[in-house]
Amino acid sequence: RLRGLDDTATAQLIENISGLVPRSELVRSFEERTGGNPFYIKELARLLHENGRLNPATANITGSDVPDAVAGVIRRRTAALPAATRAVLDVAALLGGEFEMAVAAGALGLGEQETVDRLDQARDAGLIVDAGPGRLRFGHGLVRDALAAQLRGPARTGMHAAIARAYAELGRTTFDHLLAAAEHAWRAHNALEPAAALAMVDRARSAAWSRSGYHQVAHLCANALEICDALPPGNERTDKQAELWLQLVAVRAVTEGQNSPALREALRNLGELRSQEGQFTLEAAFSCLEASGSGRYREAGAIAHALIALYADNAEPTAGSAGYYLSGLVSFFTGDIDAAATAVDIVVDGLPTVDWQRLGHLATFDVRGYGIGAWLAALRGDTAAVDVWTHRGIALADARNDVFGRAIVRISALQARAITGCHDGTAELADAVHTELREHGIDQLAASARVIGAWARALGPGMPDTADEVRDAIAEHAQDGTRIFLPMYYALLADVEKACGRLDIAHGVLESASSTAAATGERVWDAQLAARRDALRAAVAP
C-alpha cells in the first residue's frame, strides 16, 4: 500500500482543485477523511468545491457525502471481499470511524476472535487498521461513509437494533457507551421494541443529567419523544410524554433562555398533555419564568401566588420552592423589596427540601433564591452581605453538583456588583464566569456576564471605549424578547457612554432604560435611573 500524502502535498492538491489556500485544520480534516489517498483527496475537494462548501474560512469537513467516483472505487474494492468480511464491515460502518470489537461481535452474534479473523482481508487491503487494544478503525473516513450510505431501509434499522442490544448486553455504564446505546436504539426505529429503546435512552438521559449535560439531555428527550410515538395510546404513553416535555422545558430554559421560542414550544406541547400534579407544578413554574423573562410581571405574579396556594393546600415541596422563589423574583423587580426579602427567607430556610436527586436540579429553586438575596443586599449597599449570600448559594449548588444553580448565583453576584457600582476586579470575574457558562452552553446568562465585564472595563484603568461590546451583549441578552434586567443593562451602557464623554447619547440610553422599565413594571431601578439622570444633568451644567 502506498503511503498517504503529507500535509504540504494534501494542501497543494486541495488548492489545485478549489483555487483556495486551505487552513491547516482543513488539511487535517481531509487527511482524516481520506487517509492521504490522492484520488480521494482530489474527488472530495472537487465535490465540496462544486457544492459551495469550501471557502477561506472552512476549518473542517461537515457531513458524510462521498464523491460518486470514490464510492464506485470503494464498492469495487469491498465487492471482492468475502461476504462474512463485508457483514462485519457493515456493522463497523454504523458504529463509526473507530469501533470496539466486542460491540461489533455482539451485534453479529459472533465471538470476538472470530469477528477479528473475518476482518483479516479488510486489514490486508488497508480498509481497516488497528486503533488500540480491542479497537479498530477505518483507514479512510470516506470508506466508512461509503459503506454506511449503502445500508438502507430494514437492513439498516435492523443493524442499529442489533448494535443497541449488543451495547445493552455488554452492560457497561461509561457515559460514552450509554450515549452510543441510546443513539442506536433511536435509529433502530420499529426494529427495536419501543420499551427497550426508551429504557436505553432513559439510562443515557439520567447519566447526562448527572453530568449537567443540558444539550445532551435535550437531544435525548427529543429522541425519546419520537420513540414514544410507537407506544400504544394510553395513560402510560401520555405520562411518559409529559415527563419528557417537562424535561425539555427545563433544559431549554437553560440552553436557549427563559423566553426562547423553543421553550414556548415545549410549554405548549406539555400543556396539551394530561400531566401529573408534580409535573403541573413545574410546568407552571417554567411558565412563570417565561413570563418574567418577557417582563410580564403581573401574569408571573399570579402564577407564583397560585403555586403558593397549592403548597398551602397540599404541602408539596416543589410547589412551595417554586412559588416562593418566583414570588420573590417578581416582588424584587416590581420594587416591593420587603415582600421579596420575606419570600427569599422562606425559600432558602423555611421550606422542606425538594427531592432534587429524584426530580433533578432544575426542579428546585432554593439555590436560585440566594441570587435574589444578593440583589437585595446590593440595593442596601451591603457588599459584605452580598458575599455571604453568594458563598452560601454556591456552596449549596456545589454540594449538589448543580451547574445551573451555580451559574445563576454567580451571575447574580456580578449583577450585585453592578448594582453597587463596584467595578474593581469585576471585569476579571465576569470574564471567568462568561467562559464557564459558555463551556456549559448557558449562552444567554453568559451574555449578562459580558455586559457587566465590558461595563467594568470602561470604568477601570485606561477607561477603554467598550460601548459597542456592551450593545452587542445586550442584543444577545434580548434576542428572544427577553426584557428582564434590561433597564439595568441600559443604565450600565449609559455609564460607559458618559465615561467616554458622549453625554447626549448617555441621556438617550437612560431614556430607553426608563421607557423599558415603565412598559414592563420593572420599577426596582427607579432610584438608580434617577441618580444617573441627576449626574448627567450635573455633568452638562455650566
Secondary structure, 3 states (H helix, E strand, C coil): CCCCCCHHHHHHHHHHHHCCCCCHHHHHHHHHHHCCCHHHHHHHHHHHHHCCCCCCCCCCCCCCCCCHHHHHHHHHHHHCCCHHHHHHHHHHHHHCCEEEHHHHHHHHCCCHHHHHHHCHHHHHCCCEEECCCCEEEECCHHHHHHHHHHCCHHHHHHHHHHHHHHHHHHCCCCHHHHHHHHHHHHHCHHHCCHHHHHHHHHHHHHHHHHCCCHHHHHHHHHHHHHHHCCCCCCHHHHHHHHHHHHHHHHHHHHHCCCCCHHHHHHHHHHHCCCCCHHHHHHHHHHHHHHHHHCCCHHHHHHHHHHHHHHHHHHCCHHHHHHHHHHHHHHHHHCCCHHHHHHHHHHHHHCCCCCCHHHHCHHHCCHHHHHHHHHHHHHHCCCHHHHHHHHHHHHHHHHHHCCHHHHHHHHHHHHHHHHHHCCCCCHHHHHHHHHHHHHHCCCHHHHHHHHHHHHHHHHHCCCCCCCHHHHHHHHHHHCCCCCCCCHHHHHHHHHHHHHHCCCHHHHHHHHHHHHHHHHHHCCHHHHHHHHHHHHHHHHHHCC
